[in-house]
Amino acid sequence: MNKKLYLPLLIFLILVGAFFIQLRQNASGGDPKLLESALVGKPVPEKVMQGLFDNKDYTSEVFKQGKPILLNVWATWCPTCYAEHQYLNELAKQGITIIGVDYKDDSAKAVKWLKDLDNPYQLVLKDEKGSLALDLGVYGAPETFIIDGKGVIHYRLAGDVNEKVWKNTLLPIYNQLFEDGK
């Protein structure tokens, strides 16, 4: 028999095997909202950004506050950002420090939105062209990063922060950073 006839079958079986391995990994707890980030364990990228309210220049030093913070990438055009905004306000009232990055947005709309819906952010940075988000590896809004007190990224979440995500995923990491004194 001609061995060339078995080559397509062999390739097909390899592809089917790879598919089932990936499917099994996702079914056994793989989180589709979890996006690996090359920046986990590394400092927030150096970038000079302007504040939304004061147009003052800020550097990555704003992320070195001596305690953990959340860095939340959001936009007024993002319906999921609107959905998570109320919960971010609750977290801010609990004393969680949140820095916002207004992503590819109109500054006037963002200011109005924060005045109308309350402002959970200690600081809001403008990212009109998406350059900071690009450096962070952001795919879209919302995305949230947990950053330690020295400005090092420890976790990245693609999607909204809500009560379930906060309690089950983010809070344990946040609390561990507090306990470790980061």
C-alpha positions in Angstrom: 0.0 0.0 0.0 1.1 3.5 -0.7 2.4 5.3 2.4 1.4 8.7 1.0 -2.3 7.8 1.6 -1.7 7.6 5.3 -0.2 11.1 5.6 -3.6 13.0 5.5 -5.1 10.6 8.0 -2.1 11.1 10.3 -2.4 14.9 10.1 -6.1 14.7 10.7 -5.6 12.6 13.8 -3.0 14.9 15.2 -5.3 17.9 14.8 -8.2 16.1 16.4 -6.0 15.2 19.3 -4.8 18.8 19.8 -8.4 20.0 19.6 -9.6 17.5 22.3 -6.6 18.4 24.6 -7.5 22.1 24.4 -11.2 21.3 24.9 -10.5 19.2 28.0 -8.3 22.0 29.5 -11.1 24.5 29.1 -13.7 22.2 30.5 -11.6 21.4 33.6 -11.5 25.0 34.9 -9.9 27.1 32.2 -11.2 30.6 32.6 -12.1 32.1 29.2 -12.0 35.6 30.7 -8.4 35.1 32.0 -5.9 36.4 29.5 -2.3 35.7 30.2 -0.3 38.9 30.4 3.4 39.1 29.7 3.4 42.0 32.2 2.4 39.9 35.3 5.4 40.2 37.6 6.7 43.3 35.9 6.2 47.0 36.6 3.6 49.1 34.9 5.2 50.4 31.7 6.9 53.8 31.9 4.6 56.3 30.3 3.8 60.0 30.8 0.0 60.4 30.9 -2.3 63.4 31.5 -4.9 63.5 34.2 -8.5 63.7 32.9 -9.5 66.5 35.3 -6.3 68.5 35.7 -4.3 67.8 32.5 -1.3 67.4 34.7 1.4 65.0 33.6 1.7 61.8 35.6 4.3 59.0 35.4 4.2 55.4 36.5 5.2 56.7 40.0 1.4 57.1 40.6 1.2 53.3 40.8 3.8 53.1 43.6 1.6 54.0 46.5 2.9 51.5 49.1 -0.3 49.6 49.0 -2.2 47.5 46.4 -4.3 49.3 43.8 -6.7 48.4 41.0 -5.9 49.9 37.6 -9.2 49.9 35.7 -9.3 50.6 31.9 -12.7 51.9 30.9 -14.6 54.1 28.4 -17.9 55.9 28.2 -18.7 54.0 24.9 -18.3 50.6 26.7 -21.6 49.1 27.9 -19.8 46.6 30.2 -17.9 49.5 31.8 -21.2 51.1 32.6 -22.4 47.9 34.2 -19.3 47.6 36.4 -19.2 51.3 37.4 -21.6 51.0 40.3 -19.6 48.1 41.8 -16.4 50.1 41.5 -18.1 52.9 43.4 -18.9 50.4 46.2 -15.2 49.3 46.3 -14.0 52.8 46.5 -16.4 53.5 49.4 -14.7 50.4 51.1 -11.3 52.1 50.8 -10.0 50.3 47.7 -7.7 52.6 45.8 -8.6 52.6 42.1 -6.9 54.4 39.3 -8.8 54.7 36.1 -7.6 54.9 32.5 -10.1 56.5 30.2 -9.4 54.5 27.0 -9.9 55.9 23.5 -12.6 58.3 24.7 -13.8 61.8 24.5 -12.6 63.6 27.6 -15.7 65.9 27.9 -18.0 62.8 27.8 -15.8 61.0 30.4 -15.9 64.0 32.8 -19.7 64.3 32.5 -20.1 60.5 33.0 -18.0 60.6 36.2 -19.9 63.6 37.5 -23.3 61.9 36.7 -22.4 58.4 37.9 -20.0 59.3 40.7 -16.2 58.9 40.5 -14.7 55.8 42.1 -11.2 56.7 40.9 -8.5 58.3 43.0 -7.0 59.5 39.7 -8.2 59.2 36.1 -5.6 59.2 33.3 -6.5 60.0 29.7 -5.5 57.5 27.1 -7.1 59.1 24.0 -4.9 57.2 21.5 -4.7 54.0 23.5 -0.9 54.0 24.0 -0.9 53.0 27.7 -3.5 50.4 27.0 -1.4 49.0 24.1 1.7 48.9 26.4 -0.4 47.0 29.0 -1.6 44.6 26.3 -5.3 45.6 26.7 -7.7 43.9 24.2 -10.6 46.2 25.0 -12.5 47.7 27.8 -13.0 47.0 30.6 -9.8 45.4 31.9 -8.5 45.6 35.4 -5.1 45.0 36.8 -4.0 44.4 40.4 -0.8 46.3 41.1 1.2 46.1 44.3 2.5 49.0 46.3 5.8 49.1 44.3 4.0 49.4 40.9 4.3 45.7 39.9 1.4 44.0 38.1 0.2 40.8 39.8 -3.1 40.0 37.9 -5.0 41.0 34.8 -8.8 40.6 34.4 -10.5 41.0 31.0 -14.1 41.8 31.7 -16.1 43.5 34.4 -15.5 43.7 38.1 -18.6 42.6 39.9 -19.3 41.1 43.3 -18.6 37.5 42.3 -15.4 38.3 40.5 -14.2 40.6 43.3 -14.9 38.1 46.1 -13.8 34.9 44.3 -10.8 36.2 42.2 -9.6 39.7 42.9 -10.0 40.0 46.6 -7.8 37.0 47.6 -5.0 38.4 45.4 -5.5 41.9 46.8 -5.5 40.7 50.4 -2.4 38.6 49.9 -0.5 41.6 48.6 -1.6 43.6 51.7 -0.5 40.7 54.0 2.8 40.5 52.2 3.3 44.2 52.6 3.5 44.9 48.9 
